[in-house]
Amino acid sequence: MIPVVKPWLGREEADAAAAAVLSGWVAQGPKVAAFEDAFARRVAALHAVALSSCATGLHVALHLLDVGPGDEVVVPSLSSTATADVVRHRGGTPVFADVEEETGNLSADTVGRVLTGRTRAVVLVHQAGVPADVDALRALCDPRGVTVVEDAACAVGSTYRGVPVGADAAMAAWSFRPREPITTGEGGMLTTNREDWAVRGRRLRDHGTSADAAERHPEGSALAEGHPETAFNYRMTDIQAAVGLVQLAKLDAIVRRRRELAARYHELLAEAFGRLPGPRAVRDPEHGTTNYRSFWVVLPEGTTPQRRDAVLATLAARGVPARRGTTAAHLEPAYAGHPHVDLPVTEAFTGRSLVLPLHHDLTAAQQDTVVAELHAALSPPLVSH
């Protein structure tokens, strides 16, 4: 059985975690601060706030923007439901916009169709690590006083116009789940170039305390914390941050390997399907490079979700456990009845896409098997309409 995903973890991460445990400081502390500094430098942001997940990062971002009842936040339906959930958690209304066919991302065109006078923010997801066209969306939103928050959960190591994704973001939220290019098991980060947001974000993650543990616990300190506002428990541990520092040092090698494997997938798919209507695979957009967090393919037009699922079942029976592509929140029970505009591209994408195995240890022989079995599962070829 070929794994779909597999984090690149080894002795170095184990030793770093053990050292954090043996240090006696296992909660949020010096390793978290070091990870924040290193991550901010890596993505060319001025400030980074370590958190328990990307979702909590998005929640803090909307809290800093004071999104609340009566406010609308534009989000893609083609994303984890967490992207829309955080809007509901703030009492706002998520407004679903459609995405571009080539990238799976929101665009200025699709967002422009759903902006209203009640729109406070847009959460722009860099779908599966494919960079969205941020400049075009900001040109639409900035004059209207609408803040673009970047959901960069999957995008560490991706670039936009020659710089890291999120480098110039008002706020960007990141994930370190095992499916992402680098992992801390669970965990996230919020980056921003505004010091006031970073300072308040650090308070908000720790019950709103006016002084964190590192400030309160030095020997001889008599500093007592206050609680000036209602907040959350969204902290990261030093154990996680110690692993994150090791992973971050590997990021360039991880992205380089994933892009090498993706290039070979493109070659194999072209050879296997030739001029036939085969699957369309994820590629770099003109404005940036993807980290290939996932290698997704979209089956030809006319493929039904049932046919896609049958292909997945066939692949699984042959030892290739591919997965369905990104879900559409508006089709999930949690959002049943939630009003939305027509989302034809989103529905086509979620119904026809699947994700092929891609991870650091994937071999050439395994890639050959994946593409051969995909070709067999799609035979006779699907007919494009």
Buried (B, 14 or more C-beta within 10 A) or exposed (E): EBEBBBBBBEEBBEEBBEEBEEBEBBEBBBBBBBBBEBBBEBBBBEBBBBBBBBBBBBBBBBBBBEBEEEBBBBBBBBBBBBBBBBBBBBEBBBBBBBBBEBBBBBBBEBBEEBBEEEBBBBBBBBBBBBBBBBEBBBEBBEEEEBBBBBBBBBBBBBBBBEEBBBBBBBBBBBBBBBBBBBBBBBBBBBBBBBEEBBEBBBBBBBBBBBBBBBEBEEEEEEEEBEEEEEBBEBBBBBBBBBBBBBBBEBBEEBBEBBBEBBEBBBEBBEEBBEEBBBBBBBBBBEBBBBBBBBBBBBBBEEBEBEBBEEBBEBBBEBEBBBBBBBBBBBBEEEBEEBEBBEBEBBBBBBBBBBBBBBBBEBEEEBBEBBBBBBBEBBEEEBEEE
